[in-house]
Amino acid sequence: MSKFWSAAIRDLTPYVPGEQPKVNNIIKLNTNENPFGPSPKVAHTIHSFESDRLRKYPDPDSAKLKSAIATYYSVKSDQVFVGNGSDEVLAHAFMAFFRQKQPMLMPTITYSFYDVYCNLYNIDYEHVALDEDFSINLKNYQRPNGGIIFANPNAPTGKALPLKDIENLLEINTESVVIVDEAYVDFGADSAVSLINKYPNVLVIQTFSKSRSLAGMRVGFAMGNSELIEGLERVKNSFNSYPLDMLAQDTAVAAIEDKTYFEHTTQQIIVNREWTNTQLEALGFIAVPSKTNFIFAKHRHIAGAELMGFLRTHNILVRHFSRPGIDNHLRITIGTLEEMQALISCLKKHPDLTVLE
């Protein structure tokens, strides 16, 4: 701890991302990355990119990308905001909308970066408990607040809310911003984008990292009422006017325009997820119903930390969370079918694990 740090920085507990190993021969199922590469159109865009362009600044407004997103989701360009990954978009949204007199509300178990943003920006917040089956019960959010955020599907549980539940909340909660974080929505959940023209206080945030395989490019975006987008733009232009580089903008456009490849790969991940879920249940696991590219599961008899360590000795990485309530669960990213078969084969080697009949 440096004596030169400000008091606010000394008190921060930063977000800890999943491990990125620097060795080969690892089956990496710990950070919810897409097992399939980006669209071939992305590769073509990269190979044909004229490097001389890099001597100039990129378009600070990312107009071409906003237009492509707007076309895909049938919204207007002024209803779209883009940023350097959805984490940056979320950070700007917390600054723009949640520094209110009343505390904002979020689930007790959700994306842990939310707490970090609150502490960074000195935002008062309250956690709202999940139901026993890990469901987010939006009826518990129907009280005075300075804003609401939840991930749908939720992370790390993978459980999704029906769209009607979100709309019921918006009909009642009209005086604060409701952010729906849809990082995993393309793997089987219903998007709230269809609600943004009806409810001016809902902001939907998505990413190119998961379903469009551009985690390495860092592209995130938000959709909502144009006044919400203007608020995000004010924060962005007070922080970094050029958040997305030229190549990130171009590859994101290529990715979102290749609908056929997107639908094929997301469907394959769903198929692999359901196969893995069936196999895990046969091995004595209890899995939360998932609409994401991962499975959140615990074994009936074997501790999560023990299973994570066992898999690691066999060069398979999964994510384990030590916090109470989920400390026996593993979050397992869905990879290729071959990777998931390797996972199941490895688990069968555990001395305390038997196949259920």
One Martini backbone bead per residue (centre of mass of N, CA, C, O) as a GRO file, in nm:
protein
  357
    1MET     BB    1   0.093   0.039   0.026
    2SER     BB    2   0.070   0.362  -0.063
    3LYS     BB    3   0.123   0.691   0.048
    4PHE     BB    4  -0.005   0.819  -0.234
    5TRP     BB    5  -0.269   0.731  -0.179
    6SER     BB    6  -0.582   0.763  -0.157
    7ALA     BB    7  -0.830   0.684   0.054
    8ALA     BB    8  -1.025   0.562  -0.157
    9ILE     BB    9  -0.818   0.351  -0.268
   10ARG     BB   10  -0.749   0.197  -0.003
   11ASP     BB   11  -1.069   0.098   0.024
   12LEU     BB   12  -1.055  -0.078  -0.214
   13THR     BB   13  -1.216  -0.365  -0.389
   14PRO     BB   14  -1.136  -0.522  -0.647
   15TYR     BB   15  -1.186  -0.684  -0.919
   16VAL     BB   16  -1.174  -1.043  -0.998
   17PRO     BB   17  -1.071  -1.213  -1.246
   18GLY     BB   18  -1.028  -1.459  -1.434
   19GLU     BB   19  -0.808  -1.677  -1.520
   20GLN     BB   20  -0.504  -1.632  -1.734
   21PRO     BB   21  -0.325  -1.851  -1.868
   22LYS     BB   22   0.043  -1.917  -1.970
   23VAL     BB   23  -0.040  -2.202  -2.078
   24ASN     BB   24  -0.069  -2.497  -2.222
   25ASN     BB   25  -0.308  -2.745  -2.224
   26ILE     BB   26  -0.583  -2.590  -2.160
   27ILE     BB   27  -0.905  -2.610  -2.023
   28LYS     BB   28  -1.113  -2.319  -2.055
   29LEU     BB   29  -1.388  -2.283  -1.797
   30ASN     BB   30  -1.373  -1.964  -1.633
   31THR     BB   31  -1.472  -1.694  -1.850
   32ASN     BB   32  -1.700  -1.714  -2.074
   33GLU     BB   33  -1.591  -1.793  -2.338
   34ASN     BB   34  -1.586  -1.844  -2.667
   35PRO     BB   35  -1.514  -2.139  -2.854
   36PHE     BB   36  -1.568  -1.964  -3.097
   37GLY     BB   37  -1.491  -1.785  -3.337
   38PRO     BB   38  -1.525  -1.542  -3.518
   39SER     BB   39  -1.632  -1.422  -3.778
   40PRO     BB   40  -1.508  -1.431  -4.097
   41LYS     BB   41  -1.559  -1.123  -4.133
   42VAL     BB   42  -1.355  -1.038  -3.921
   43ALA     BB   43  -1.102  -1.151  -4.052
   44HIS     BB   44  -1.129  -0.983  -4.310
   45THR     BB   45  -1.113  -0.706  -4.172
   46ILE     BB   46  -0.829  -0.740  -4.056
   47HIS     BB   47  -0.672  -0.810  -4.325
   48SER     BB   48  -0.791  -0.526  -4.470
   49PHE     BB   49  -0.657  -0.336  -4.290
   50GLU     BB   50  -0.542  -0.003  -4.286
   51SER     BB   51  -0.273   0.108  -4.108
   52ASP     BB   52  -0.266   0.417  -4.186
   53ARG     BB   53  -0.519   0.497  -4.016
   54LEU     BB   54  -0.372   0.507  -3.722
   55ARG     BB   55  -0.281   0.817  -3.731
   56LYS     BB   56  -0.574   0.845  -3.659
   57TYR     BB   57  -0.850   0.905  -3.516
   58PRO     BB   58  -1.126   0.786  -3.418
   59ASP     BB   59  -1.451   0.769  -3.402
   60PRO     BB   60  -1.608   0.904  -3.126
   61ASP     BB   61  -1.915   0.794  -3.214
   62SER     BB   62  -1.947   0.529  -3.371
   63ALA     BB   63  -2.159   0.545  -3.612
   64LYS     BB   64  -2.152   0.274  -3.767
   65LEU     BB   65  -2.207   0.095  -3.522
   66LYS     BB   66  -2.469   0.219  -3.426
   67SER     BB   67  -2.622   0.158  -3.687
   68ALA     BB   68  -2.593  -0.152  -3.676
   69ILE     BB   69  -2.736  -0.189  -3.406
   70ALA     BB   70  -3.001  -0.046  -3.477
   71THR     BB   71  -3.079  -0.237  -3.707
   72TYR     BB   72  -3.082  -0.506  -3.551
   73TYR     BB   73  -3.290  -0.378  -3.308
   74SER     BB   74  -3.491  -0.158  -3.407
   75VAL     BB   75  -3.352   0.126  -3.369
   76LYS     BB   76  -3.201   0.416  -3.287
   77SER     BB   77  -2.901   0.573  -3.281
   78ASP     BB   78  -2.990   0.760  -3.024
   79GLN     BB   79  -3.027   0.462  -2.858
   80VAL     BB   80  -2.703   0.439  -2.873
   81PHE     BB   81  -2.423   0.300  -2.690
   82VAL     BB   82  -2.062   0.301  -2.677
   83GLY     BB   83  -1.786   0.088  -2.549
   84ASN     BB   84  -1.515  -0.045  -2.354
   85GLY     BB   85  -1.702  -0.243  -2.288
   86SER     BB   86  -1.947  -0.315  -2.056
   87ASP     BB   87  -1.792  -0.212  -1.812
   88GLU     BB   88  -1.778   0.084  -1.903
   89VAL     BB   89  -2.078   0.126  -1.942
   90LEU     BB   90  -2.151   0.069  -1.650
   91ALA     BB   91  -1.979   0.287  -1.519
   92HIS     BB   92  -2.125   0.525  -1.656
   93ALA     BB   93  -2.408   0.456  -1.545
   94PHE     BB   94  -2.348   0.491  -1.247
   95MET     BB   95  -2.267   0.790  -1.272
   96ALA     BB   96  -2.531   0.898  -1.424
   97PHE     BB   97  -2.778   0.742  -1.221
   98PHE     BB   98  -2.675   0.648  -0.898
   99ARG     BB   99  -2.625   0.943  -0.769
  100GLN     BB  100  -2.828   0.939  -0.504
  101LYS     BB  101  -3.015   0.970  -0.216
  102GLN     BB  102  -3.091   0.690  -0.274
  103PRO     BB  103  -3.058   0.367  -0.283
  104MET     BB  104  -2.954   0.120  -0.463
  105LEU     BB  105  -3.044  -0.188  -0.637
  106MET     BB  106  -2.934  -0.534  -0.576
  107PRO     BB  107  -2.826  -0.833  -0.583
  108THR     BB  108  -2.651  -1.046  -0.385
  109ILE     BB  109  -2.627  -1.233  -0.647
  110THR     BB  110  -2.382  -1.120  -0.877
  111TYR     BB  111  -2.211  -0.899  -1.033
  112SER     BB  112  -1.925  -0.782  -0.860
  113PHE     BB  113  -1.883  -0.497  -0.999
  114TYR     BB  114  -2.110  -0.332  -0.870
  115ASP     BB  115  -1.977  -0.281  -0.596
  116VAL     BB  116  -1.727  -0.139  -0.705
  117TYR     BB  117  -1.866   0.106  -0.829
  118CYS     BB  118  -1.993   0.212  -0.570
  119ASN     BB  119  -1.722   0.258  -0.421
  120LEU     BB  120  -1.587   0.442  -0.633
  121TYR     BB  121  -1.859   0.654  -0.645
  122ASN     BB  122  -2.019   0.676  -0.380
  123ILE     BB  123  -2.263   0.460  -0.365
  124ASP     BB  124  -2.560   0.387  -0.248
  125TYR     BB  125  -2.650   0.050  -0.127
  126GLU     BB  126  -2.860  -0.251  -0.181
  127HIS     BB  127  -2.937  -0.573  -0.103
  128VAL     BB  128  -3.122  -0.839  -0.268
  129ALA     BB  129  -3.261  -1.121  -0.218
  130LEU     BB  130  -3.284  -1.429  -0.311
  131ASP     BB  131  -3.424  -1.694  -0.379
  132GLU     BB  132  -3.375  -2.025  -0.311
  133ASP     BB  133  -3.351  -2.074  -0.647
  134PHE     BB  134  -3.200  -1.794  -0.749
  135SER     BB  135  -3.413  -1.592  -0.787
  136ILE     BB  136  -3.535  -1.296  -0.910
  137ASN     BB  137  -3.743  -1.077  -0.712
  138LEU     BB  138  -3.906  -0.791  -0.824
  139LYS     BB  139  -4.099  -0.732  -0.581
  140ASN     BB  140  -3.848  -0.641  -0.390
  141TYR     BB  141  -3.816  -0.354  -0.573
  142GLN     BB  142  -4.095  -0.217  -0.468
  143ARG     BB  143  -3.924   0.061  -0.382
  144PRO     BB  144  -3.752   0.299  -0.280
  145ASN     BB  145  -3.499   0.447  -0.511
  146GLY     BB  146  -3.178   0.513  -0.703
  147GLY     BB  147  -3.194   0.232  -0.842
  148ILE     BB  148  -3.160  -0.047  -1.082
  149ILE     BB  149  -2.987  -0.373  -1.089
  150PHE     BB  150  -2.967  -0.649  -1.333
  151ALA     BB  151  -2.906  -0.966  -1.444
  152ASN     BB  152  -3.015  -1.093  -1.783
  153PRO     BB  153  -2.893  -1.318  -1.703
  154ASN     BB  154  -2.757  -1.427  -1.429
  155ALA     BB  155  -2.456  -1.366  -1.230
  156PRO     BB  156  -2.356  -1.700  -1.178
  157THR     BB  157  -2.635  -1.869  -1.226
  158GLY     BB  158  -2.813  -1.833  -1.521
  159LYS     BB  159  -3.077  -1.701  -1.454
  160ALA     BB  160  -3.400  -1.615  -1.585
  161LEU     BB  161  -3.626  -1.369  -1.679
  162PRO     BB  162  -3.920  -1.271  -1.748
  163LEU     BB  163  -4.037  -1.008  -1.926
  164LYS     BB  164  -4.295  -0.949  -1.752
  165ASP     BB  165  -4.141  -0.884  -1.488
  166ILE     BB  166  -3.999  -0.630  -1.592
  167GLU     BB  167  -4.254  -0.475  -1.674
  168ASN     BB  168  -4.386  -0.468  -1.396
  169LEU     BB  169  -4.167  -0.293  -1.272
  170LEU     BB  170  -4.187  -0.046  -1.474
  171GLU     BB  171  -4.483   0.029  -1.398
  172ILE     BB  172  -4.387   0.113  -1.099
  173ASN     BB  173  -4.085   0.202  -1.174
  174THR     BB  174  -4.058   0.557  -1.272
  175GLU     BB  175  -3.812   0.731  -1.093
  176SER     BB  176  -3.592   0.525  -1.202
  177VAL     BB  177  -3.328   0.349  -1.306
  178VAL     BB  178  -3.321   0.052  -1.518
  179ILE     BB  179  -3.084  -0.208  -1.533
  180VAL     BB  180  -3.014  -0.442  -1.800
  181ASP     BB  181  -2.789  -0.708  -1.795
  182GLU     BB  182  -2.711  -0.875  -2.125
  183ALA     BB  183  -2.452  -1.063  -2.171
  184TYR     BB  184  -2.640  -1.362  -2.200
  185VAL     BB  185  -2.910  -1.343  -2.380
  186ASP     BB  186  -2.832  -1.524  -2.650
  187PHE     BB  187  -2.878  -1.818  -2.473
  188GLY     BB  188  -3.230  -1.792  -2.414
  189ALA     BB  189  -3.328  -1.510  -2.363
  190ASP     BB  190  -3.513  -1.214  -2.305
  191SER     BB  191  -3.519  -0.906  -2.425
  192ALA     BB  192  -3.561  -0.550  -2.325
  193VAL     BB  193  -3.561  -0.380  -2.588
  194SER     BB  194  -3.879  -0.377  -2.638
  195LEU     BB  195  -3.912  -0.147  -2.387
  196ILE     BB  196  -3.771   0.139  -2.456
  197ASN     BB  197  -4.026   0.292  -2.591
  198LYS     BB  198  -4.217   0.264  -2.325
  199TYR     BB  199  -3.958   0.299  -2.120
  200PRO     BB  200  -3.748   0.569  -2.024
  201ASN     BB  201  -3.586   0.398  -1.765
  202VAL     BB  202  -3.456   0.183  -1.958
  203LEU     BB  203  -3.143  -0.005  -1.960
  204VAL     BB  204  -2.957  -0.179  -2.207
  205ILE     BB  205  -2.685  -0.416  -2.169
  206GLN     BB  206  -2.418  -0.516  -2.386
  207THR     BB  207  -2.207  -0.761  -2.571
  208PHE     BB  208  -1.929  -0.894  -2.778
  209SER     BB  209  -1.784  -1.124  -2.600
  210LYS     BB  210  -1.974  -1.373  -2.625
  211SER     BB  211  -2.167  -1.430  -2.889
  212ARG     BB  212  -1.925  -1.266  -3.078
  213SER     BB  213  -1.615  -1.321  -3.002
  214LEU     BB  214  -1.491  -1.011  -2.871
  215ALA     BB  215  -1.320  -0.993  -2.603
  216GLY     BB  216  -1.043  -0.869  -2.728
  217MET     BB  217  -1.191  -0.580  -2.822
  218ARG     BB  218  -1.388  -0.428  -2.643
  219VAL     BB  219  -1.738  -0.437  -2.673
  220GLY     BB  220  -1.999  -0.215  -2.582
  221PHE     BB  221  -2.362  -0.162  -2.506
  222ALA     BB  222  -2.645   0.063  -2.524
  223MET     BB  223  -3.012   0.080  -2.467
  224GLY     BB  224  -3.233   0.371  -2.503
  225ASN     BB  225  -3.326   0.648  -2.425
  226SER     BB  226  -3.193   0.940  -2.545
  227GLU     BB  227  -3.147   1.066  -2.259
  228LEU     BB  228  -2.971   0.840  -2.150
  229ILE     BB  229  -2.755   0.852  -2.370
  230GLU     BB  230  -2.670   1.143  -2.311
  231GLY     BB  231  -2.563   1.084  -2.029
  232LEU     BB  232  -2.338   0.892  -2.122
  233GLU     BB  233  -2.193   1.094  -2.308
  234ARG     BB  234  -2.111   1.293  -2.087
  235VAL     BB  235  -1.926   1.097  -1.941
  236LYS     BB  236  -1.743   1.008  -2.170
  237ASN     BB  237  -1.654   1.315  -2.250
  238SER     BB  238  -1.518   1.331  -1.942
  239PHE     BB  239  -1.302   1.080  -1.998
  240ASN     BB  240  -1.334   0.944  -2.317
  241SER     BB  241  -1.366   1.020  -2.654
  242TYR     BB  242  -1.190   0.733  -2.747
  243PRO     BB  243  -1.283   0.416  -2.673
  244LEU     BB  244  -1.280   0.318  -2.981
  245ASP     BB  245  -1.119   0.166  -3.205
  246MET     BB  246  -1.111   0.100  -3.534
  247LEU     BB  247  -1.105  -0.214  -3.523
  248ALA     BB  248  -1.337  -0.251  -3.326
  249GLN     BB  249  -1.553  -0.121  -3.500
  250ASP     BB  250  -1.524  -0.297  -3.757
  251THR     BB  251  -1.561  -0.582  -3.624
  252ALA     BB  252  -1.839  -0.531  -3.499
  253VAL     BB  253  -1.987  -0.489  -3.761
  254ALA     BB  254  -1.923  -0.765  -3.883
  255ALA     BB  255  -2.055  -0.935  -3.657
  256ILE     BB  256  -2.355  -0.816  -3.666
  257GLU     BB  257  -2.394  -0.885  -3.984
  258ASP     BB  258  -2.351  -1.203  -3.903
  259LYS     BB  259  -2.622  -1.384  -3.838
  260THR     BB  260  -2.566  -1.678  -3.916
  261TYR     BB  261  -2.319  -1.730  -3.735
  262PHE     BB  262  -2.445  -1.648  -3.469
  263GLU     BB  263  -2.675  -1.860  -3.464
  264HIS     BB  264  -2.501  -2.115  -3.488
  265THR     BB  265  -2.315  -2.081  -3.232
  266THR     BB  266  -2.530  -2.040  -3.013
  267GLN     BB  267  -2.672  -2.312  -3.063
  268GLN     BB  268  -2.428  -2.492  -2.999
  269ILE     BB  269  -2.401  -2.402  -2.705
  270ILE     BB  270  -2.678  -2.499  -2.615
  271VAL     BB  271  -2.633  -2.796  -2.682
  272ASN     BB  272  -2.383  -2.832  -2.497
  273ARG     BB  273  -2.524  -2.753  -2.236
  274GLU     BB  274  -2.741  -2.977  -2.227
  275TRP     BB  275  -2.546  -3.212  -2.230
  276THR     BB  276  -2.388  -3.135  -1.974
  277ASN     BB  277  -2.622  -3.132  -1.777
  278THR     BB  278  -2.694  -3.430  -1.803
  279GLN     BB  279  -2.417  -3.540  -1.714
  280LEU     BB  280  -2.404  -3.406  -1.433
  281GLU     BB  281  -2.658  -3.532  -1.312
  282ALA     BB  282  -2.542  -3.830  -1.341
  283LEU     BB  283  -2.303  -3.730  -1.121
  284GLY     BB  284  -2.463  -3.553  -0.884
  285PHE     BB  285  -2.564  -3.287  -0.988
  286ILE     BB  286  -2.679  -2.946  -0.927
  287ALA     BB  287  -2.852  -2.738  -1.151
  288VAL     BB  288  -2.903  -2.437  -1.276
  289PRO     BB  289  -3.102  -2.297  -1.482
  290SER     BB  290  -2.981  -2.216  -1.810
  291LYS     BB  291  -2.924  -1.895  -2.026
  292THR     BB  292  -2.619  -1.956  -2.093
  293ASN     BB  293  -2.250  -2.018  -2.128
  294PHE     BB  294  -2.326  -2.164  -1.847
  295ILE     BB  295  -2.280  -2.358  -1.540
  296PHE     BB  296  -2.447  -2.386  -1.220
  297ALA     BB  297  -2.294  -2.612  -0.982
  298LYS     BB  298  -2.348  -2.891  -0.755
  299HIS     BB  299  -2.261  -3.132  -0.542
  300ARG     BB  300  -2.403  -3.350  -0.315
  301HIS     BB  301  -2.092  -3.433  -0.167
  302ILE     BB  302  -1.886  -3.236  -0.311
  303ALA     BB  303  -1.681  -2.992  -0.296
  304GLY     BB  304  -1.600  -2.728  -0.492
  305ALA     BB  305  -1.298  -2.694  -0.424
  306GLU     BB  306  -1.223  -2.989  -0.478
  307LEU     BB  307  -1.308  -2.997  -0.778
  308MET     BB  308  -1.136  -2.770  -0.882
  309GLY     BB  309  -0.863  -2.897  -0.801
  310PHE     BB  310  -0.892  -3.158  -0.961
  311LEU     BB  311  -0.919  -3.029  -1.243
  312ARG     BB  312  -0.651  -2.873  -1.238
  313THR     BB  313  -0.467  -3.133  -1.233
  314HIS     BB  314  -0.614  -3.177  -1.540
  315ASN     BB  315  -0.627  -2.899  -1.703
  316ILE     BB  316  -0.901  -2.773  -1.571
  317LEU     BB  317  -1.093  -2.476  -1.579
  318VAL     BB  318  -1.282  -2.332  -1.315
  319ARG     BB  319  -1.524  -2.163  -1.122
  320HIS     BB  320  -1.485  -2.034  -0.784
  321PHE     BB  321  -1.685  -1.940  -0.501
  322SER     BB  322  -1.647  -1.832  -0.152
  323ARG     BB  323  -1.914  -1.735  -0.095
  324PRO     BB  324  -2.181  -1.746   0.074
  325GLY     BB  325  -2.417  -1.989  -0.076
  326ILE     BB  326  -2.178  -2.068  -0.326
  327ASP     BB  327  -1.919  -2.251  -0.224
  328ASN     BB  328  -2.021  -2.532  -0.390
  329HIS     BB  329  -1.995  -2.398  -0.657
  330LEU     BB  330  -1.977  -2.413  -1.015
  331ARG     BB  331  -1.847  -2.243  -1.299
  332ILE     BB  332  -1.923  -2.359  -1.632
  333THR     BB  333  -1.807  -2.335  -1.927
  334ILE     BB  334  -1.900  -2.349  -2.261
  335GLY     BB  335  -1.770  -2.546  -2.495
  336THR     BB  336  -1.684  -2.770  -2.670
  337LEU     BB  337  -1.765  -3.092  -2.699
  338GLU     BB  338  -1.479  -3.195  -2.637
  339GLU     BB  339  -1.444  -3.036  -2.371
  340MET     BB  340  -1.694  -3.155  -2.224
  341GLN     BB  341  -1.602  -3.449  -2.241
  342ALA     BB  342  -1.344  -3.406  -2.077
  343LEU     BB  343  -1.480  -3.318  -1.819
  344ILE     BB  344  -1.648  -3.573  -1.766
  345SER     BB  345  -1.415  -3.775  -1.769
  346CYS     BB  346  -1.267  -3.649  -1.529
  347LEU     BB  347  -1.490  -3.669  -1.311
  348LYS     BB  348  -1.503  -3.988  -1.322
  349LYS     BB  349  -1.211  -4.005  -1.167
  350HIS     BB  350  -1.325  -3.945  -0.910
  351PRO     BB  351  -1.328  -4.129  -0.616
  352ASP     BB  352  -1.626  -3.992  -0.506
  353LEU     BB  353  -1.751  -4.054  -0.795
  354THR     BB  354  -2.072  -4.153  -0.923
  355VAL     BB  355  -2.288  -4.304  -1.130
  356LEU     BB  356  -2.610  -4.259  -1.191
  357GLU     BB  357  -2.907  -4.459  -1.251
   0.00000   0.00000   0.00000
